[in-house]
Amino acid sequence: MNGSALATVTRRTGPALFAAALLAFAATPALALDGNALLQKVDRNLNPESYEMYRKLINIEPDGRKKEFVLFSVKKGRENIIALFLDPPSEKGRATLRLGDNMWLYVPEVGKPIRITSLQSVVGGVFNNSDILNLDYSAEYVAENATEAPGGYLLELKAKGPAVAYDRLKMKVDRATLVPTEIEAYAASGLLIKTLRFKDIKNFGNGIRRPAVLETDSPLYKGYKSVMLYANIKPRKLPDEVFTLNYLPRAEELRK
């Protein structure tokens, strides 16, 4: 075949081959997002695996009145966390402990830890104990679906067991920082319980860049709002004995 004939064949078959290649590409499914791997990255971007931090919780009532609490918290691993009340003076010395699904509140006047549940709230307002003593999301939820969304990803999460506060979560994740921007929390009935909004990305040092503000409201509590402000988050190694009922009355020692 001479050069002229070869060029003619190429011109005639090239578009057809190109079209066939496009069809083959379209028929190939896109690589699925690994939702659970993404969720683990979200966990580590929000917090080190073990750390200490300070938080201010603000409950805002429909008439604008506010009640504020200051907490010092330490966490080790995926499921162990203590929160110590520093302010107001009426709450100072109280401490909460969470070990997996189990939670306790220590009140100095009582002298021994009291069992509490995830859906109760030691501070009132829209945040419950599960929000305040929050574990890694991947410790409580499995990703059932992960999809691309404007500016990031959408994770649809299912609770691993009945003891988890929310049956399902819809988590919007920022593409650049891989931290949540918004979480909708649902009951098993499909009822929207609350919406959590993460705001004000801040560099806390030690490689921690995450939202400094968490706001929540609920259709079940019209006009009420709660805000959590984060400060001084930093990695910290902690012995296992800290996360025990016997240590809870001594939680103040963690700040020394």
C-alpha positions in Angstrom: 0.0 0.0 0.0 1.5 3.3 -1.0 1.6 6.4 1.3 -1.4 8.0 -0.3 -3.6 5.0 0.2 -2.5 4.6 3.8 -3.3 8.2 4.6 -6.8 7.7 3.1 -7.5 4.7 5.3 -6.2 6.5 8.4 -8.5 9.5 7.7 -11.5 7.2 7.3 -10.9 4.9 10.3 -9.4 7.5 12.8 -12.7 9.1 13.8 -14.4 5.7 14.2 -11.6 4.4 16.4 -11.7 7.6 18.4 -15.5 7.3 18.9 -15.0 3.7 20.0 -12.4 4.7 22.5 -14.8 7.3 24.0 -17.5 4.7 24.3 -15.2 2.3 26.0 -14.1 4.9 28.5 -17.7 5.9 29.3 -18.6 2.3 29.9 -15.8 1.9 32.4 -17.0 2.7 35.9 -15.2 5.5 37.8 -13.1 4.3 40.7 -15.3 4.3 43.8 -14.3 6.4 46.7 -13.2 4.5 49.8 -15.5 6.1 52.3 -14.1 4.4 55.4 -10.5 5.4 54.4 -11.7 8.9 53.9 -13.5 8.9 57.3 -10.3 7.9 59.0 -8.4 10.8 57.4 -11.2 13.1 58.6 -10.7 11.8 62.1 -7.0 12.4 62.1 -7.3 15.9 60.5 -9.8 16.9 63.3 -7.6 15.7 66.1 -4.4 13.8 66.9 -5.0 10.3 68.1 -4.1 11.4 71.6 -4.3 15.0 72.7 -5.4 17.7 75.1 -7.5 20.8 74.4 -9.6 23.5 75.9 -13.2 24.3 74.8 -15.9 26.8 75.5 -19.5 25.7 75.2 -22.1 28.4 74.7 -25.8 27.6 74.9 -28.0 30.4 73.4 -31.7 30.5 74.2 -34.4 32.0 71.9 -34.5 35.2 73.9 -30.7 35.6 73.4 -29.7 34.6 76.9 -26.4 32.6 77.1 -24.9 30.1 79.4 -21.2 29.4 79.0 -19.0 26.5 80.2 -15.2 26.0 79.9 -13.9 22.5 79.6 -10.4 20.9 79.6 -10.3 17.6 77.8 -7.8 14.8 77.1 -8.3 11.9 74.7 -6.3 8.7 74.1 -6.9 6.4 71.1 -10.2 6.3 69.4 -12.5 5.7 72.4 -11.2 7.2 75.6 -11.9 10.8 76.6 -12.2 12.9 79.8 -13.7 16.4 80.0 -13.1 18.5 83.2 -15.2 21.5 84.0 -13.3 24.7 84.8 -16.1 27.3 84.7 -18.6 28.4 85.8 -17.7 28.1 89.5 -20.8 26.1 90.2 -19.6 23.4 87.8 -15.9 23.5 88.7 -14.4 20.1 89.6 -17.0 18.1 87.8 -15.5 15.6 85.3 -16.9 13.2 82.7 -15.3 10.0 81.4 -16.2 8.1 78.3 -14.9 4.6 77.5 -16.4 3.5 74.3 -20.2 3.4 74.7 -20.0 3.9 78.5 -20.1 7.4 80.1 -19.9 8.7 83.7 -20.2 12.0 85.4 -18.2 12.7 88.6 -19.7 15.4 90.9 -17.5 16.3 94.0 -20.6 16.7 96.2 -21.7 13.2 95.4 -18.2 11.7 95.7 -18.6 8.9 93.1 -19.1 8.6 89.4 -22.7 8.5 88.1 -23.7 6.7 84.9 -24.9 9.0 82.1 -26.1 8.3 78.6 -25.1 9.6 75.2 -28.4 11.4 74.5 -28.4 13.3 77.8 -26.5 16.5 78.2 -24.3 17.5 81.2 -24.5 21.1 80.0 -28.0 21.4 78.7 -28.5 23.0 75.3 -28.4 21.3 71.9 -25.1 19.4 72.4 -25.6 16.1 74.0 -23.0 14.0 75.8 -22.0 12.2 72.6 -21.2 15.5 71.0 -19.2 16.7 74.1 -17.4 13.4 74.6 -17.0 12.7 70.9 -15.0 9.7 69.8 -13.4 9.2 66.4 -16.3 9.0 63.8 -14.7 5.8 62.4 -15.0 4.2 65.9 -18.8 4.5 65.8 -19.8 4.7 62.2 -19.2 2.8 58.9 -19.4 4.5 55.5 -22.2 3.1 53.5 -21.7 5.5 50.6 -19.2 8.1 49.5 -19.7 10.4 46.5 -18.2 13.5 45.0 -19.9 16.8 45.9 -19.4 20.4 45.1 -16.2 21.5 46.8 -15.6 18.0 48.4 -17.3 14.8 49.3 -20.5 13.5 50.9 -20.2 10.6 53.3 -23.3 8.7 54.3 -22.5 6.9 57.6 -24.4 4.2 59.5 -24.0 3.5 63.2 -22.1 0.3 64.1 -24.5 -0.5 66.9 -27.7 0.6 68.8 -25.7 2.4 71.6 -24.5 5.1 69.2 -26.3 8.5 69.6 -27.3 8.9 66.0 -28.4 6.1 63.7 -27.1 7.9 60.5 -25.0 10.8 59.6 -24.6 12.7 56.3 -21.2 14.4 56.4 -20.0 17.0 54.0 -16.2 17.0 53.8 -14.1 19.8 52.4 -11.9 18.6 49.5 -8.8 20.8 50.4 -8.6 20.2 54.1 -10.5 16.9 54.5 -12.4 18.1 57.5 -16.2 18.2 57.9 -18.1 21.4 56.9 -21.6 20.1 57.9 -23.1 17.0 59.5 -26.8 16.1 59.6 -27.6 13.6 62.3 -30.6 11.3 61.9 -32.6 8.9 64.1 -33.4 5.4 63.0 -36.9 6.7 61.9 -35.2 9.1 59.5 -36.0 12.1 61.7 -33.4 14.9 61.5 -32.2 15.4 65.0 -29.7 18.2 64.5 -27.3 19.8 62.1 -23.6 20.4 63.1 -21.7 23.1 61.2 -17.9 23.3 61.3 -16.5 26.8 60.7 -13.3 29.0 60.9 -10.5 26.7 59.8 -7.5 27.5 62.0 -3.9 26.4 62.3 -3.4 25.1 65.9 0.2 24.1 65.3 1.8 20.6 65.4 0.3 20.0 62.0 -3.3 20.4 63.2 -5.4 22.5 60.9 -9.1 22.2 61.6 -12.3 24.1 62.4 -12.1 26.2 65.5 -15.9 26.6 65.8 -18.7 24.0 65.9 -22.3 25.2 65.8 -25.5 23.2 66.2 -29.2 23.6 66.1 -32.1 21.2 66.0 -35.7 21.2 64.6 -36.6 19.6 67.9 -35.5 22.8 69.8 -36.8 25.7 67.8 -34.8 28.9 68.4 -32.1 27.2 70.5 -28.5 27.1 69.4 -25.2 25.8 70.9 -21.7 26.7 70.0 -18.4 25.0 70.8 -15.1 27.0 70.5 -11.8 25.0 70.4 -8.4 26.3 71.6 -4.9 25.0 72.4 -5.3 21.6 70.8 -2.0 19.7 70.9 -0.7 16.1 70.9 -0.1 14.6 74.3 0.8 11.1 75.5 -1.3 9.8 78.4 -1.1 6.7 80.6 -4.0 4.2 80.5 -4.7 4.8 84.2 -6.0 8.3 83.5 -9.0 6.8 81.8 -10.4 4.9 84.8 -13.2 5.6 87.3 -10.7 5.6 90.1 -8.7 8.4 88.5 -11.8 10.6 87.6 -11.8 12.4 91.0 -8.2 13.4 90.3 -8.9 14.8 86.8 -7.7 18.2 87.9 -4.2 16.9 88.1 -4.1 16.5 84.3 -3.7 20.3 84.0 -0.5 20.5 86.1 
